[in-house]
């Protein structure tokens, strides 16, 4: 089986829904869905969280064989040591990337804020609209500079046409060889008015920013207004 199938099987063994698993590792349900259907791969930090929550090893998730003999005491210990070495190597590599970034003179990891340098936001409405009462919208945000380990997500938050609160996170996929843009497929209820929020995460630090307002939502399109204090466009 592929990684996505193994992840889905491990989740079902524990009796978790995609929403429950996503909540336990602090990601969106859409992220878990993409991992399981093979359209995206989790980052190293999320792989470790998945292993801990699902009580499986990385070998089990990725389908690598673990061979033990009947008298497998020493070999089991050896496999355990190898796993610890791999974890240590990941931690050291992560620390090295942070050190490299700090030596460039930015000292960004001592800052309390994380800039989200958006230069443009394109909004497209795909032809197919599968969910009745909702409008599916593709967002493509372009940035001045984005690092390979920087991740993003969009959040839609507001009041729908019936006066009920609607809030949902949508994971974003990086595009381009230099990761200079990211895209997300979101859905919003027809009617109502919603803030569009983007969150940028580097390692364990995150920063969110309300970038505009979505309104006049029909089954064919929406209106978007960037807030005046944002450096969009």
PyMOL CGO cylinders between C-alpha atoms (Angstrom):
from pymol import cmd
from pymol.cgo import CYLINDER

trace = [
    CYLINDER, 0.00, 0.00, 0.00, 1.00, 3.63, -0.55, 0.3, 1, 1, 1, 1, 1, 1,
    CYLINDER, 1.00, 3.63, -0.55, 1.58, 6.08, 2.31, 0.3, 1, 1, 1, 1, 1, 1,
    CYLINDER, 1.58, 6.08, 2.31, -1.94, 7.55, 2.04, 0.3, 1, 1, 1, 1, 1, 1,
    CYLINDER, -1.94, 7.55, 2.04, -3.59, 4.13, 2.26, 0.3, 1, 1, 1, 1, 1, 1,
    CYLINDER, -3.59, 4.13, 2.26, -1.47, 3.15, 5.26, 0.3, 1, 1, 1, 1, 1, 1,
    CYLINDER, -1.47, 3.15, 5.26, -2.26, 6.45, 6.99, 0.3, 1, 1, 1, 1, 1, 1,
    CYLINDER, -2.26, 6.45, 6.99, -5.98, 5.94, 6.39, 0.3, 1, 1, 1, 1, 1, 1,
    CYLINDER, -5.98, 5.94, 6.39, -5.81, 2.36, 7.68, 0.3, 1, 1, 1, 1, 1, 1,
    CYLINDER, -5.81, 2.36, 7.68, -3.88, 3.38, 10.81, 0.3, 1, 1, 1, 1, 1, 1,
    CYLINDER, -3.88, 3.38, 10.81, -6.36, 6.18, 11.51, 0.3, 1, 1, 1, 1, 1, 1,
    CYLINDER, -6.36, 6.18, 11.51, -9.33, 3.82, 11.21, 0.3, 1, 1, 1, 1, 1, 1,
    CYLINDER, -9.33, 3.82, 11.21, -7.67, 1.26, 13.50, 0.3, 1, 1, 1, 1, 1, 1,
    CYLINDER, -7.67, 1.26, 13.50, -7.54, 3.96, 16.19, 0.3, 1, 1, 1, 1, 1, 1,
    CYLINDER, -7.54, 3.96, 16.19, -11.16, 4.87, 15.45, 0.3, 1, 1, 1, 1, 1, 1,
    CYLINDER, -11.16, 4.87, 15.45, -10.40, 8.49, 14.52, 0.3, 1, 1, 1, 1, 1, 1,
    CYLINDER, -10.40, 8.49, 14.52, -12.23, 10.51, 11.88, 0.3, 1, 1, 1, 1, 1, 1,
    CYLINDER, -12.23, 10.51, 11.88, -10.16, 12.79, 9.65, 0.3, 1, 1, 1, 1, 1, 1,
    CYLINDER, -10.16, 12.79, 9.65, -11.39, 15.75, 11.72, 0.3, 1, 1, 1, 1, 1, 1,
    CYLINDER, -11.39, 15.75, 11.72, -10.36, 14.09, 15.01, 0.3, 1, 1, 1, 1, 1, 1,
    CYLINDER, -10.36, 14.09, 15.01, -6.91, 13.17, 13.71, 0.3, 1, 1, 1, 1, 1, 1,
    CYLINDER, -6.91, 13.17, 13.71, -6.41, 16.68, 12.32, 0.3, 1, 1, 1, 1, 1, 1,
    CYLINDER, -6.41, 16.68, 12.32, -7.31, 18.21, 15.69, 0.3, 1, 1, 1, 1, 1, 1,
    CYLINDER, -7.31, 18.21, 15.69, -4.86, 15.96, 17.55, 0.3, 1, 1, 1, 1, 1, 1,
    CYLINDER, -4.86, 15.96, 17.55, -1.89, 17.05, 15.40, 0.3, 1, 1, 1, 1, 1, 1,
    CYLINDER, -1.89, 17.05, 15.40, -3.04, 20.66, 14.92, 0.3, 1, 1, 1, 1, 1, 1,
    CYLINDER, -3.04, 20.66, 14.92, -3.65, 20.68, 11.16, 0.3, 1, 1, 1, 1, 1, 1,
    CYLINDER, -3.65, 20.68, 11.16, -6.78, 21.09, 9.03, 0.3, 1, 1, 1, 1, 1, 1,
    CYLINDER, -6.78, 21.09, 9.03, -9.03, 18.22, 8.00, 0.3, 1, 1, 1, 1, 1, 1,
    CYLINDER, -9.03, 18.22, 8.00, -8.24, 19.08, 4.38, 0.3, 1, 1, 1, 1, 1, 1,
    CYLINDER, -8.24, 19.08, 4.38, -4.54, 18.44, 5.07, 0.3, 1, 1, 1, 1, 1, 1,
    CYLINDER, -4.54, 18.44, 5.07, -5.28, 14.95, 6.39, 0.3, 1, 1, 1, 1, 1, 1,
    CYLINDER, -5.28, 14.95, 6.39, -7.55, 14.29, 3.40, 0.3, 1, 1, 1, 1, 1, 1,
    CYLINDER, -7.55, 14.29, 3.40, -4.80, 15.32, 0.96, 0.3, 1, 1, 1, 1, 1, 1,
    CYLINDER, -4.80, 15.32, 0.96, -2.26, 13.08, 2.70, 0.3, 1, 1, 1, 1, 1, 1,
    CYLINDER, -2.26, 13.08, 2.70, -4.61, 10.12, 2.49, 0.3, 1, 1, 1, 1, 1, 1,
    CYLINDER, -4.61, 10.12, 2.49, -5.55, 10.64, -1.16, 0.3, 1, 1, 1, 1, 1, 1,
    CYLINDER, -5.55, 10.64, -1.16, -1.92, 11.15, -2.17, 0.3, 1, 1, 1, 1, 1, 1,
    CYLINDER, -1.92, 11.15, -2.17, -2.08, 14.76, -3.37, 0.3, 1, 1, 1, 1, 1, 1,
    CYLINDER, -2.08, 14.76, -3.37, 0.25, 16.01, -0.62, 0.3, 1, 1, 1, 1, 1, 1,
    CYLINDER, 0.25, 16.01, -0.62, 2.85, 14.71, 1.84, 0.3, 1, 1, 1, 1, 1, 1,
    CYLINDER, 2.85, 14.71, 1.84, 3.15, 15.77, 5.51, 0.3, 1, 1, 1, 1, 1, 1,
    CYLINDER, 3.15, 15.77, 5.51, 6.24, 17.59, 6.72, 0.3, 1, 1, 1, 1, 1, 1,
    CYLINDER, 6.24, 17.59, 6.72, 8.70, 15.86, 9.03, 0.3, 1, 1, 1, 1, 1, 1,
    CYLINDER, 8.70, 15.86, 9.03, 7.23, 17.42, 12.17, 0.3, 1, 1, 1, 1, 1, 1,
    CYLINDER, 7.23, 17.42, 12.17, 3.74, 16.23, 11.25, 0.3, 1, 1, 1, 1, 1, 1,
    CYLINDER, 3.74, 16.23, 11.25, 5.02, 12.72, 10.43, 0.3, 1, 1, 1, 1, 1, 1,
    CYLINDER, 5.02, 12.72, 10.43, 6.39, 12.47, 13.97, 0.3, 1, 1, 1, 1, 1, 1,
    CYLINDER, 6.39, 12.47, 13.97, 3.07, 13.67, 15.39, 0.3, 1, 1, 1, 1, 1, 1,
    CYLINDER, 3.07, 13.67, 15.39, 1.17, 11.12, 13.29, 0.3, 1, 1, 1, 1, 1, 1,
    CYLINDER, 1.17, 11.12, 13.29, 3.41, 8.31, 14.55, 0.3, 1, 1, 1, 1, 1, 1,
    CYLINDER, 3.41, 8.31, 14.55, 2.86, 9.37, 18.15, 0.3, 1, 1, 1, 1, 1, 1,
    CYLINDER, 2.86, 9.37, 18.15, -0.93, 9.75, 17.89, 0.3, 1, 1, 1, 1, 1, 1,
    CYLINDER, -0.93, 9.75, 17.89, -1.50, 6.61, 15.79, 0.3, 1, 1, 1, 1, 1, 1,
    CYLINDER, -1.50, 6.61, 15.79, 1.12, 4.62, 17.76, 0.3, 1, 1, 1, 1, 1, 1,
    CYLINDER, 1.12, 4.62, 17.76, 2.93, 3.43, 14.66, 0.3, 1, 1, 1, 1, 1, 1,
    CYLINDER, 2.93, 3.43, 14.66, 6.51, 3.72, 13.43, 0.3, 1, 1, 1, 1, 1, 1,
    CYLINDER, 6.51, 3.72, 13.43, 7.58, 5.69, 10.33, 0.3, 1, 1, 1, 1, 1, 1,
    CYLINDER, 7.58, 5.69, 10.33, 8.47, 2.34, 8.77, 0.3, 1, 1, 1, 1, 1, 1,
    CYLINDER, 8.47, 2.34, 8.77, 4.88, 1.18, 9.14, 0.3, 1, 1, 1, 1, 1, 1,
    CYLINDER, 4.88, 1.18, 9.14, 3.47, 4.39, 7.63, 0.3, 1, 1, 1, 1, 1, 1,
    CYLINDER, 3.47, 4.39, 7.63, 5.82, 4.41, 4.66, 0.3, 1, 1, 1, 1, 1, 1,
    CYLINDER, 5.82, 4.41, 4.66, 5.75, 0.65, 4.05, 0.3, 1, 1, 1, 1, 1, 1,
    CYLINDER, 5.75, 0.65, 4.05, 9.36, -0.18, 4.84, 0.3, 1, 1, 1, 1, 1, 1,
    CYLINDER, 9.36, -0.18, 4.84, 9.86, -3.75, 6.01, 0.3, 1, 1, 1, 1, 1, 1,
    CYLINDER, 9.86, -3.75, 6.01, 10.97, -4.47, 9.56, 0.3, 1, 1, 1, 1, 1, 1,
    CYLINDER, 10.97, -4.47, 9.56, 12.56, -7.94, 9.75, 0.3, 1, 1, 1, 1, 1, 1,
    CYLINDER, 12.56, -7.94, 9.75, 12.92, -9.70, 13.08, 0.3, 1, 1, 1, 1, 1, 1,
    CYLINDER, 12.92, -9.70, 13.08, 13.97, -13.26, 13.82, 0.3, 1, 1, 1, 1, 1, 1,
    CYLINDER, 13.97, -13.26, 13.82, 12.46, -15.46, 16.55, 0.3, 1, 1, 1, 1, 1, 1,
    CYLINDER, 12.46, -15.46, 16.55, 15.37, -14.66, 18.87, 0.3, 1, 1, 1, 1, 1, 1,
    CYLINDER, 15.37, -14.66, 18.87, 15.07, -11.01, 17.98, 0.3, 1, 1, 1, 1, 1, 1,
    CYLINDER, 15.07, -11.01, 17.98, 16.10, -9.37, 21.24, 0.3, 1, 1, 1, 1, 1, 1,
    CYLINDER, 16.10, -9.37, 21.24, 19.34, -7.77, 19.95, 0.3, 1, 1, 1, 1, 1, 1,
    CYLINDER, 19.34, -7.77, 19.95, 17.82, -6.93, 16.55, 0.3, 1, 1, 1, 1, 1, 1,
    CYLINDER, 17.82, -6.93, 16.55, 14.84, -5.19, 18.13, 0.3, 1, 1, 1, 1, 1, 1,
    CYLINDER, 14.84, -5.19, 18.13, 17.20, -3.15, 20.24, 0.3, 1, 1, 1, 1, 1, 1,
    CYLINDER, 17.20, -3.15, 20.24, 19.22, -2.32, 17.15, 0.3, 1, 1, 1, 1, 1, 1,
    CYLINDER, 19.22, -2.32, 17.15, 16.12, -1.22, 15.25, 0.3, 1, 1, 1, 1, 1, 1,
    CYLINDER, 16.12, -1.22, 15.25, 15.11, 0.95, 18.18, 0.3, 1, 1, 1, 1, 1, 1,
    CYLINDER, 15.11, 0.95, 18.18, 18.52, 2.58, 18.21, 0.3, 1, 1, 1, 1, 1, 1,
    CYLINDER, 18.52, 2.58, 18.21, 18.32, 3.22, 14.46, 0.3, 1, 1, 1, 1, 1, 1,
    CYLINDER, 18.32, 3.22, 14.46, 14.94, 4.90, 14.91, 0.3, 1, 1, 1, 1, 1, 1,
    CYLINDER, 14.94, 4.90, 14.91, 16.35, 7.13, 17.67, 0.3, 1, 1, 1, 1, 1, 1,
    CYLINDER, 16.35, 7.13, 17.67, 19.32, 8.02, 15.44, 0.3, 1, 1, 1, 1, 1, 1,
    CYLINDER, 19.32, 8.02, 15.44, 16.94, 9.03, 12.66, 0.3, 1, 1, 1, 1, 1, 1,
    CYLINDER, 16.94, 9.03, 12.66, 14.91, 11.23, 15.03, 0.3, 1, 1, 1, 1, 1, 1,
    CYLINDER, 14.91, 11.23, 15.03, 18.11, 12.83, 16.36, 0.3, 1, 1, 1, 1, 1, 1,
    CYLINDER, 18.11, 12.83, 16.36, 19.31, 13.48, 12.81, 0.3, 1, 1, 1, 1, 1, 1,
    CYLINDER, 19.31, 13.48, 12.81, 16.02, 15.22, 11.95, 0.3, 1, 1, 1, 1, 1, 1,
    CYLINDER, 16.02, 15.22, 11.95, 16.27, 17.42, 15.04, 0.3, 1, 1, 1, 1, 1, 1,
    CYLINDER, 16.27, 17.42, 15.04, 19.90, 18.31, 14.33, 0.3, 1, 1, 1, 1, 1, 1,
    CYLINDER, 19.90, 18.31, 14.33, 19.12, 19.12, 10.70, 0.3, 1, 1, 1, 1, 1, 1,
    CYLINDER, 19.12, 19.12, 10.70, 16.25, 21.37, 11.79, 0.3, 1, 1, 1, 1, 1, 1,
    CYLINDER, 16.25, 21.37, 11.79, 18.53, 23.15, 14.24, 0.3, 1, 1, 1, 1, 1, 1,
    CYLINDER, 18.53, 23.15, 14.24, 21.11, 23.57, 11.48, 0.3, 1, 1, 1, 1, 1, 1,
    CYLINDER, 21.11, 23.57, 11.48, 18.56, 25.26, 9.19, 0.3, 1, 1, 1, 1, 1, 1,
    CYLINDER, 18.56, 25.26, 9.19, 17.62, 27.69, 11.96, 0.3, 1, 1, 1, 1, 1, 1,
    CYLINDER, 17.62, 27.69, 11.96, 21.32, 28.45, 12.58, 0.3, 1, 1, 1, 1, 1, 1,
    CYLINDER, 21.32, 28.45, 12.58, 21.91, 29.08, 8.86, 0.3, 1, 1, 1, 1, 1, 1,
    CYLINDER, 21.91, 29.08, 8.86, 18.98, 31.49, 8.76, 0.3, 1, 1, 1, 1, 1, 1,
    CYLINDER, 18.98, 31.49, 8.76, 20.17, 33.40, 11.82, 0.3, 1, 1, 1, 1, 1, 1,
    CYLINDER, 20.17, 33.40, 11.82, 23.73, 33.70, 10.50, 0.3, 1, 1, 1, 1, 1, 1,
    CYLINDER, 23.73, 33.70, 10.50, 22.38, 35.64, 7.51, 0.3, 1, 1, 1, 1, 1, 1,
    CYLINDER, 22.38, 35.64, 7.51, 21.90, 38.57, 9.86, 0.3, 1, 1, 1, 1, 1, 1,
    CYLINDER, 21.90, 38.57, 9.86, 18.12, 38.52, 10.05, 0.3, 1, 1, 1, 1, 1, 1,
    CYLINDER, 18.12, 38.52, 10.05, 17.74, 37.39, 13.68, 0.3, 1, 1, 1, 1, 1, 1,
    CYLINDER, 17.74, 37.39, 13.68, 14.14, 36.62, 12.72, 0.3, 1, 1, 1, 1, 1, 1,
    CYLINDER, 14.14, 36.62, 12.72, 13.78, 33.93, 15.35, 0.3, 1, 1, 1, 1, 1, 1,
    CYLINDER, 13.78, 33.93, 15.35, 14.11, 36.55, 18.05, 0.3, 1, 1, 1, 1, 1, 1,
    CYLINDER, 14.11, 36.55, 18.05, 11.34, 38.68, 16.56, 0.3, 1, 1, 1, 1, 1, 1,
    CYLINDER, 11.34, 38.68, 16.56, 7.83, 38.51, 18.03, 0.3, 1, 1, 1, 1, 1, 1,
    CYLINDER, 7.83, 38.51, 18.03, 6.12, 39.04, 14.67, 0.3, 1, 1, 1, 1, 1, 1,
    CYLINDER, 6.12, 39.04, 14.67, 6.35, 37.05, 11.46, 0.3, 1, 1, 1, 1, 1, 1,
    CYLINDER, 6.35, 37.05, 11.46, 5.86, 39.15, 8.30, 0.3, 1, 1, 1, 1, 1, 1,
    CYLINDER, 5.86, 39.15, 8.30, 3.50, 37.93, 5.58, 0.3, 1, 1, 1, 1, 1, 1,
    CYLINDER, 3.50, 37.93, 5.58, 4.74, 39.86, 2.52, 0.3, 1, 1, 1, 1, 1, 1,
    CYLINDER, 4.74, 39.86, 2.52, 1.75, 39.39, 0.16, 0.3, 1, 1, 1, 1, 1, 1,
    CYLINDER, 1.75, 39.39, 0.16, 2.10, 41.26, -3.14, 0.3, 1, 1, 1, 1, 1, 1,
    CYLINDER, 2.10, 41.26, -3.14, -0.95, 39.93, -4.99, 0.3, 1, 1, 1, 1, 1, 1,
    CYLINDER, -0.95, 39.93, -4.99, -4.05, 37.79, -4.49, 0.3, 1, 1, 1, 1, 1, 1,
    CYLINDER, -4.05, 37.79, -4.49, -5.87, 36.16, -7.40, 0.3, 1, 1, 1, 1, 1, 1,
    CYLINDER, -5.87, 36.16, -7.40, -9.34, 34.65, -6.96, 0.3, 1, 1, 1, 1, 1, 1,
    CYLINDER, -9.34, 34.65, -6.96, -10.78, 32.13, -9.40, 0.3, 1, 1, 1, 1, 1, 1,
    CYLINDER, -10.78, 32.13, -9.40, -14.13, 30.34, -9.41, 0.3, 1, 1, 1, 1, 1, 1,
    CYLINDER, -14.13, 30.34, -9.41, -13.79, 26.78, -10.81, 0.3, 1, 1, 1, 1, 1, 1,
    CYLINDER, -13.79, 26.78, -10.81, -16.48, 25.59, -13.19, 0.3, 1, 1, 1, 1, 1, 1,
    CYLINDER, -16.48, 25.59, -13.19, -17.62, 22.64, -11.09, 0.3, 1, 1, 1, 1, 1, 1,
    CYLINDER, -17.62, 22.64, -11.09, -19.48, 23.44, -7.86, 0.3, 1, 1, 1, 1, 1, 1,
    CYLINDER, -19.48, 23.44, -7.86, -20.20, 20.13, -6.07, 0.3, 1, 1, 1, 1, 1, 1,
    CYLINDER, -20.20, 20.13, -6.07, -21.62, 21.40, -2.74, 0.3, 1, 1, 1, 1, 1, 1,
    CYLINDER, -21.62, 21.40, -2.74, -25.11, 22.89, -2.82, 0.3, 1, 1, 1, 1, 1, 1,
    CYLINDER, -25.11, 22.89, -2.82, -25.34, 26.14, -0.91, 0.3, 1, 1, 1, 1, 1, 1,
    CYLINDER, -25.34, 26.14, -0.91, -21.59, 26.73, -1.09, 0.3, 1, 1, 1, 1, 1, 1,
    CYLINDER, -21.59, 26.73, -1.09, -19.28, 28.40, -3.58, 0.3, 1, 1, 1, 1, 1, 1,
    CYLINDER, -19.28, 28.40, -3.58, -15.87, 26.83, -4.23, 0.3, 1, 1, 1, 1, 1, 1,
    CYLINDER, -15.87, 26.83, -4.23, -13.12, 29.40, -4.82, 0.3, 1, 1, 1, 1, 1, 1,
    CYLINDER, -13.12, 29.40, -4.82, -9.43, 29.01, -5.67, 0.3, 1, 1, 1, 1, 1, 1,
    CYLINDER, -9.43, 29.01, -5.67, -7.08, 31.51, -4.03, 0.3, 1, 1, 1, 1, 1, 1,
    CYLINDER, -7.08, 31.51, -4.03, -3.54, 32.14, -5.28, 0.3, 1, 1, 1, 1, 1, 1,
    CYLINDER, -3.54, 32.14, -5.28, -1.41, 34.41, -3.08, 0.3, 1, 1, 1, 1, 1, 1,
    CYLINDER, -1.41, 34.41, -3.08, 1.96, 35.72, -4.32, 0.3, 1, 1, 1, 1, 1, 1,
    CYLINDER, 1.96, 35.72, -4.32, 4.73, 36.69, -1.90, 0.3, 1, 1, 1, 1, 1, 1,
    CYLINDER, 4.73, 36.69, -1.90, 7.96, 38.67, -2.07, 0.3, 1, 1, 1, 1, 1, 1,
    CYLINDER, 7.96, 38.67, -2.07, 10.04, 35.90, -0.53, 0.3, 1, 1, 1, 1, 1, 1,
    CYLINDER, 10.04, 35.90, -0.53, 9.08, 32.50, 0.85, 0.3, 1, 1, 1, 1, 1, 1,
    CYLINDER, 9.08, 32.50, 0.85, 11.37, 29.91, 2.40, 0.3, 1, 1, 1, 1, 1, 1,
    CYLINDER, 11.37, 29.91, 2.40, 11.12, 26.20, 1.68, 0.3, 1, 1, 1, 1, 1, 1,
    CYLINDER, 11.12, 26.20, 1.68, 10.07, 25.44, 5.26, 0.3, 1, 1, 1, 1, 1, 1,
    CYLINDER, 10.07, 25.44, 5.26, 7.46, 28.21, 5.45, 0.3, 1, 1, 1, 1, 1, 1,
    CYLINDER, 7.46, 28.21, 5.45, 3.84, 27.00, 5.30, 0.3, 1, 1, 1, 1, 1, 1,
    CYLINDER, 3.84, 27.00, 5.30, 0.52, 28.79, 4.89, 0.3, 1, 1, 1, 1, 1, 1,
    CYLINDER, 0.52, 28.79, 4.89, -3.18, 28.32, 5.41, 0.3, 1, 1, 1, 1, 1, 1,
    CYLINDER, -3.18, 28.32, 5.41, -6.28, 30.38, 4.67, 0.3, 1, 1, 1, 1, 1, 1,
    CYLINDER, -6.28, 30.38, 4.67, -9.13, 30.85, 7.14, 0.3, 1, 1, 1, 1, 1, 1,
    CYLINDER, -9.13, 30.85, 7.14, -12.64, 32.03, 6.26, 0.3, 1, 1, 1, 1, 1, 1,
    CYLINDER, -12.64, 32.03, 6.26, -14.49, 33.45, 9.27, 0.3, 1, 1, 1, 1, 1, 1,
    CYLINDER, -14.49, 33.45, 9.27, -17.78, 35.33, 9.50, 0.3, 1, 1, 1, 1, 1, 1,
    CYLINDER, -17.78, 35.33, 9.50, -21.58, 35.12, 9.51, 0.3, 1, 1, 1, 1, 1, 1,
    CYLINDER, -21.58, 35.12, 9.51, -23.56, 33.23, 6.87, 0.3, 1, 1, 1, 1, 1, 1,
    CYLINDER, -23.56, 33.23, 6.87, -26.92, 34.28, 5.37, 0.3, 1, 1, 1, 1, 1, 1,
    CYLINDER, -26.92, 34.28, 5.37, -28.80, 32.66, 8.28, 0.3, 1, 1, 1, 1, 1, 1,
    CYLINDER, -28.80, 32.66, 8.28, -26.83, 34.58, 10.89, 0.3, 1, 1, 1, 1, 1, 1,
    CYLINDER, -26.83, 34.58, 10.89, -24.76, 31.57, 11.94, 0.3, 1, 1, 1, 1, 1, 1,
    CYLINDER, -24.76, 31.57, 11.94, -21.00, 31.70, 12.54, 0.3, 1, 1, 1, 1, 1, 1,
    CYLINDER, -21.00, 31.70, 12.54, -18.93, 29.99, 9.86, 0.3, 1, 1, 1, 1, 1, 1,
    CYLINDER, -18.93, 29.99, 9.86, -15.20, 29.43, 10.42, 0.3, 1, 1, 1, 1, 1, 1,
    CYLINDER, -15.20, 29.43, 10.42, -13.04, 26.97, 8.52, 0.3, 1, 1, 1, 1, 1, 1,
    CYLINDER, -13.04, 26.97, 8.52, -9.33, 26.55, 7.80, 0.3, 1, 1, 1, 1, 1, 1,
    CYLINDER, -9.33, 26.55, 7.80, -8.07, 25.63, 4.34, 0.3, 1, 1, 1, 1, 1, 1,
    CYLINDER, -8.07, 25.63, 4.34, -4.52, 24.37, 3.86, 0.3, 1, 1, 1, 1, 1, 1,
    CYLINDER, -4.52, 24.37, 3.86, -2.44, 26.01, 1.13, 0.3, 1, 1, 1, 1, 1, 1,
    CYLINDER, -2.44, 26.01, 1.13, -0.12, 24.36, -1.38, 0.3, 1, 1, 1, 1, 1, 1,
    CYLINDER, -0.12, 24.36, -1.38, 3.14, 26.05, -2.36, 0.3, 1, 1, 1, 1, 1, 1,
    CYLINDER, 3.14, 26.05, -2.36, 3.72, 26.65, -6.07, 0.3, 1, 1, 1, 1, 1, 1,
    CYLINDER, 3.72, 26.65, -6.07, 6.77, 27.49, -8.15, 0.3, 1, 1, 1, 1, 1, 1,
    CYLINDER, 6.77, 27.49, -8.15, 10.44, 26.44, -7.91, 0.3, 1, 1, 1, 1, 1, 1,
    CYLINDER, 10.44, 26.44, -7.91, 11.20, 29.15, -5.36, 0.3, 1, 1, 1, 1, 1, 1,
    CYLINDER, 11.20, 29.15, -5.36, 7.94, 28.77, -3.43, 0.3, 1, 1, 1, 1, 1, 1,
    CYLINDER, 7.94, 28.77, -3.43, 7.00, 32.33, -4.34, 0.3, 1, 1, 1, 1, 1, 1,
    CYLINDER, 7.00, 32.33, -4.34, 3.25, 31.67, -4.22, 0.3, 1, 1, 1, 1, 1, 1,
    CYLINDER, 3.25, 31.67, -4.22, 0.70, 29.34, -2.68, 0.3, 1, 1, 1, 1, 1, 1,
    CYLINDER, 0.70, 29.34, -2.68, -2.82, 28.29, -3.55, 0.3, 1, 1, 1, 1, 1, 1,
    CYLINDER, -2.82, 28.29, -3.55, -5.83, 26.91, -1.70, 0.3, 1, 1, 1, 1, 1, 1,
    CYLINDER, -5.83, 26.91, -1.70, -9.27, 25.70, -2.71, 0.3, 1, 1, 1, 1, 1, 1,
    CYLINDER, -9.27, 25.70, -2.71, -11.76, 27.13, -0.24, 0.3, 1, 1, 1, 1, 1, 1,
    CYLINDER, -11.76, 27.13, -0.24, -15.54, 27.01, 0.05, 0.3, 1, 1, 1, 1, 1, 1,
    CYLINDER, -15.54, 27.01, 0.05, -17.85, 29.66, 1.46, 0.3, 1, 1, 1, 1, 1, 1,
    CYLINDER, -17.85, 29.66, 1.46, -21.61, 29.62, 2.11, 0.3, 1, 1, 1, 1, 1, 1,
    CYLINDER, -21.61, 29.62, 2.11, -23.71, 31.47, -0.43, 0.3, 1, 1, 1, 1, 1, 1,
    CYLINDER, -23.71, 31.47, -0.43, -24.71, 34.78, 1.16, 0.3, 1, 1, 1, 1, 1, 1,
    CYLINDER, -24.71, 34.78, 1.16, -23.13, 36.25, 4.26, 0.3, 1, 1, 1, 1, 1, 1,
    CYLINDER, -23.13, 36.25, 4.26, -19.89, 38.13, 4.76, 0.3, 1, 1, 1, 1, 1, 1,
    CYLINDER, -19.89, 38.13, 4.76, -16.52, 36.72, 5.80, 0.3, 1, 1, 1, 1, 1, 1,
    CYLINDER, -16.52, 36.72, 5.80, -13.02, 37.80, 6.76, 0.3, 1, 1, 1, 1, 1, 1,
    CYLINDER, -13.02, 37.80, 6.76, -10.22, 36.15, 4.78, 0.3, 1, 1, 1, 1, 1, 1,
    CYLINDER, -10.22, 36.15, 4.78, -7.25, 35.40, 7.04, 0.3, 1, 1, 1, 1, 1, 1,
    CYLINDER, -7.25, 35.40, 7.04, -3.86, 34.03, 6.03, 0.3, 1, 1, 1, 1, 1, 1,
    CYLINDER, -3.86, 34.03, 6.03, -1.49, 32.37, 8.50, 0.3, 1, 1, 1, 1, 1, 1,
    CYLINDER, -1.49, 32.37, 8.50, 2.22, 31.88, 7.93, 0.3, 1, 1, 1, 1, 1, 1,
    CYLINDER, 2.22, 31.88, 7.93, 4.17, 29.31, 9.94, 0.3, 1, 1, 1, 1, 1, 1,
    CYLINDER, 4.17, 29.31, 9.94, 7.92, 28.77, 10.24, 0.3, 1, 1, 1, 1, 1, 1,
    CYLINDER, 7.92, 28.77, 10.24, 8.87, 25.92, 12.53, 0.3, 1, 1, 1, 1, 1, 1,
    CYLINDER, 8.87, 25.92, 12.53, 6.89, 26.56, 15.73, 0.3, 1, 1, 1, 1, 1, 1,
    CYLINDER, 6.89, 26.56, 15.73, 6.17, 30.26, 15.12, 0.3, 1, 1, 1, 1, 1, 1,
    CYLINDER, 6.17, 30.26, 15.12, 2.99, 31.45, 13.43, 0.3, 1, 1, 1, 1, 1, 1,
    CYLINDER, 2.99, 31.45, 13.43, 1.49, 34.81, 12.54, 0.3, 1, 1, 1, 1, 1, 1,
    CYLINDER, 1.49, 34.81, 12.54, -1.99, 35.54, 11.15, 0.3, 1, 1, 1, 1, 1, 1,
    CYLINDER, -1.99, 35.54, 11.15, -3.27, 38.54, 9.23, 0.3, 1, 1, 1, 1, 1, 1,
    CYLINDER, -3.27, 38.54, 9.23, -6.77, 39.51, 8.04, 0.3, 1, 1, 1, 1, 1, 1,
    CYLINDER, -6.77, 39.51, 8.04, -6.15, 40.44, 4.42, 0.3, 1, 1, 1, 1, 1, 1,
    CYLINDER, -6.15, 40.44, 4.42, -9.64, 41.30, 3.24, 0.3, 1, 1, 1, 1, 1, 1,
    CYLINDER, -9.64, 41.30, 3.24, -13.39, 40.77, 3.13, 0.3, 1, 1, 1, 1, 1, 1,
    CYLINDER, -13.39, 40.77, 3.13, -15.42, 38.30, 1.04, 0.3, 1, 1, 1, 1, 1, 1,
    CYLINDER, -15.42, 38.30, 1.04, -19.02, 39.35, 0.34, 0.3, 1, 1, 1, 1, 1, 1,
    CYLINDER, -19.02, 39.35, 0.34, -21.79, 39.31, -2.32, 0.3, 1, 1, 1, 1, 1, 1,
    CYLINDER, -21.79, 39.31, -2.32, -21.41, 35.53, -2.52, 0.3, 1, 1, 1, 1, 1, 1,
    CYLINDER, -21.41, 35.53, -2.52, -23.63, 33.88, -5.13, 0.3, 1, 1, 1, 1, 1, 1,
    CYLINDER, -23.63, 33.88, -5.13, -23.46, 30.48, -6.83, 0.3, 1, 1, 1, 1, 1, 1,
    CYLINDER, -23.46, 30.48, -6.83, -21.46, 32.08, -9.66, 0.3, 1, 1, 1, 1, 1, 1,
    CYLINDER, -21.46, 32.08, -9.66, -19.01, 34.40, -7.97, 0.3, 1, 1, 1, 1, 1, 1,
    CYLINDER, -19.01, 34.40, -7.97, -17.95, 36.63, -5.07, 0.3, 1, 1, 1, 1, 1, 1,
    CYLINDER, -17.95, 36.63, -5.07, -16.66, 40.10, -4.33, 0.3, 1, 1, 1, 1, 1, 1,
    CYLINDER, -16.66, 40.10, -4.33, -13.39, 40.64, -2.46, 0.3, 1, 1, 1, 1, 1, 1,
    CYLINDER, -13.39, 40.64, -2.46, -12.18, 43.84, -0.83, 0.3, 1, 1, 1, 1, 1, 1,
    CYLINDER, -12.18, 43.84, -0.83, -8.66, 44.23, 0.55, 0.3, 1, 1, 1, 1, 1, 1,
    CYLINDER, -8.66, 44.23, 0.55, -8.52, 46.09, 3.83, 0.3, 1, 1, 1, 1, 1, 1,
    CYLINDER, -8.52, 46.09, 3.83, -6.86, 49.55, 3.47, 0.3, 1, 1, 1, 1, 1, 1,
    CYLINDER, -6.86, 49.55, 3.47, -4.09, 48.89, 5.99, 0.3, 1, 1, 1, 1, 1, 1,
    CYLINDER, -4.09, 48.89, 5.99, -2.80, 45.87, 4.06, 0.3, 1, 1, 1, 1, 1, 1,
    CYLINDER, -2.80, 45.87, 4.06, 0.05, 46.17, 1.59, 0.3, 1, 1, 1, 1, 1, 1,
    CYLINDER, 0.05, 46.17, 1.59, -1.77, 44.22, -1.14, 0.3, 1, 1, 1, 1, 1, 1,
    CYLINDER, -1.77, 44.22, -1.14, -1.37, 45.04, -4.84, 0.3, 1, 1, 1, 1, 1, 1,
]
cmd.load_cgo(trace, "trace")
